[in-house]
């Protein structure tokens, strides 16, 4: 075998290995919905699941073990309870922000025919690096920015929605935008660096959802 043929063979084998590795990795993750639909088939088994931290929202009934049991969801909001270890953000050591992507290693248990997870390992996954923007960039192009993962810096303000509901706003020199559920409460006037996903609220107005606090400073 000449040198050229040998190099071509190595390249082909590398492609096969990469394809196999990717397929194997996909096969290791167990979809939440599969466990929900077939609890008996998974009972007692250890599974690796990628989902979103939902706290105590989207709860599928009552907590199976303790009142501290938390919820893991997939992108379609198929939800399963988790007990045991609480997830932590690897950077801050705090509970992850709502809807933060997680990878969970757990054992499946069942109670009254419903599956839940006994978590042994829960790691917060890092999203793509956010794109730093000003508030006006979102307000002037809400459709184009929809679904974008962005970072903003501004001052925390409080206001009221069209129905009189209280809401948090982030204000910078170009404008102000509504913030979704805050992972931690801060006083008005706090300087925040936040990141999150551009969504539309119930009135169709742009907002920042899945809010994460990168840094905060109270002057």
N, C-alpha and C positions, 0 to 999 in steps of 0.2 A: 504494500500500500504506500503510494507516494505521499509527500507532505501535504499537498493540496487536498487529496481525498481524506486524509486523516483529520485535517482541520474542519472539513465539511461534516464528517461524522461526529466530531465533538460538538459542533454547533447544533446539529440535529438532536443529539442526545440531551443537550442543555435545554432545547426547546421542549422536548418531551418531559424532562424533569420539572420545568417551570409549570407546564400545563397540569401535570399530575399533582404537584404541590398545591396549586391553586384549587384544584378540584377537591383535594383531600381536606384543605382548610375549610372550604364551604361545607363539606359533609360533616365536619366536627360540630358545627353549631346546630342546636335543636330548636326549631321554631316554637315559639310559645303556643301558637294555636294548635300544633300537633299534640302537645301535652294536655291542653284543655280538652281536646276532642277524644283523646285516648288515655285517660289517667291510669287505668289499670295496666296498660302496656308499659308504662314508664315507672310505675311505683317501685321504689327501692333502687332505681338506677341513678347513676351520676350523669349529669348533663352539663354542657357548656352552652350558655344562652347569651345572645347580644340583644339588648333592648334599651328602653328608656326609663329612667327613674321617675316614678309618678307619685312618690310620697304616699299620701293617703287619698289621692284622687283616683277616679276611675276604678274604685274598689269593686271586686267581684263578690259582693256579699259581705259577711262578717269575717273578721280576722280569725284564722284557724287555730292559732296558738296563744298569742298575747295581743294586747291593745297596741303594742309597738310594731306589729307586723306591717310591712310596707309593700308597695305595689310596683311591679315591673310590667311595662307595656311594650308591645311592638308598635310599628308605625301606624297600624290600623286600629290601635287602642284595644287589641286583645290583651286582657290583663290577667296576671296571676299573682297571688300573694307570696311574699318572701318572709321568712322568719330566721332568727339566728343573727348572723353578722350584719351590721348596718354598713352600707357603702360609705366610702370616704373619697374625697377628691385627693389625688396623689400629690398635688401641688400645695394645697392649702390645709389638708387634713380635716376639712369640714365636710358636712353632709353636702352632696352634690346639689346643684341647682335643679329645679323642676325640669324634667324632660332631658336631663343630661344623659348621653349615651353611656351604657354600662356593659361590661362583660362579667357574667356571673358564673361561678362554678358551684353547683348545688346538687343535693340529693332530692329526688322527687318523693313526696309523701302524699297520702290521700286521707281525707276525712269526709265522711258522708258522701263519698263518690266524687269529691272535688279534689283536684291536685293542688299542692302548694310546694314551695321550694324551701329546703333547709340549706341556707347559704353558708358555704365555707370560704368563699373568696369572692369579693366584689370590687372591681376596678373601674373607676371612671375613665372613659376614653376621651382623648383629645380630639376635638373637631378640627377642621381645617383652620388655618390661621385667618383671623377675621380681617376684613377690609375696613380700615379706618375711614369714616365719613363724617360729614357735618349733618346736622339735623335738616338743613334746607335741601341737601342732596336727596334725602328720602321724601320730604314733603313735595318737592317739585317733580319727582319721578316715582310715585308710589307703585305704579304697575310694573315698571322696569325693575324696581328694587325688591319686589315681592319675593320672599323666600331667601333673600341674600343673608349671609352670616356676616354681621358688621360689628365694628367697634365704634364707640362714641365717647367723647369726654364733655362733661358739662356739670351743671349745678342741679341738685335735686330740688324740685319744687312740688307743690301739692295743689290740686285743683278739683273741679267738679265736672262730671260728664253731663251730657244732655238730659239725663234722667235724674240729675242731682246726686249721682253716686260719686263718692270720693275716689280720686285716682292720683297716682304718682306721675310726675312729668320729669323729663330731663331737658334742661334748657342750656343752649349755647348761644353765642352771639348771633347765630343765623335763625333761631327759632326754638320751638319746644315740641316735644313728642311724648306721647303716652308710653309708660312702661307697664309691662305685664307684672305678674306676681313676683315680688321681690324676695330673694332668698334670705335677706336680713333687712330689718328696718333701720333706717338712718334718719337723723333729724333734717329738717328743711335747711337748705343751704350747704349741705355736704357736697364737696367736689368729688365726682365719681368718674371712674373709667369703667364703662360697662361694655359687655358684648352680648349679642343675642341675634335673633332672627326677625327680619322684617315681616310682619303679618298685617292683616286688617282686623280691626275690632268689630264688635257687633253692629256698629254704625257705618262700617265700610271705610273708616279712617285709618291711616297708617299708625302702627305702634311697634314697639320692640318687645318680642315675646321670648320665652326661655331665657330670661335675664340672668347673666352671671356678673358678679362684681369682681373686677380685676384689681381695683384699688379704690380706697376711699380716704378722704381727708376732710376733717372738720376744722375750719379756721375760726 
